[in-house]
Amino acid sequence: MEKTLKQRMIEDLQLRGLAPTTQKAYLYRVTQFARFCNKRPDTVGEEEVRAYLLYLTNRRHASYATLTQTYLALKFIYEVTLKRPWEVAKIPYRKAPRRLPVVLDKQEVQKPSGDIDHPCYRSAPSSS
């Protein structure tokens, strides 16, 4: 009796020791991809993956986290479960957004700490 692709992927995720939430997320992402293509993941290739990632980016306006999770879930099923080379590495991959550090202005830096009202932040009375 041959196992289904989904069952094989679940077992591979478990063998890799991925967290249950990661397993669930990867399965969800691969299922969404299969629905988009209207085909089983083992019957599609680079062009379909590229089209799906573009769909998520341009039509769904997916977050960086969603795109990354989808990319990694698809990479997992192709490399680990299907034992196929990950041809999609040729697709340009979106980098993490760079966040600027918070910079205080002069007034904020010079603001007296006396504005802090909590007792644990007040200096203890000096004993003379």
Beta strands, then each sheet from edge to edge (+ up, - down):
end
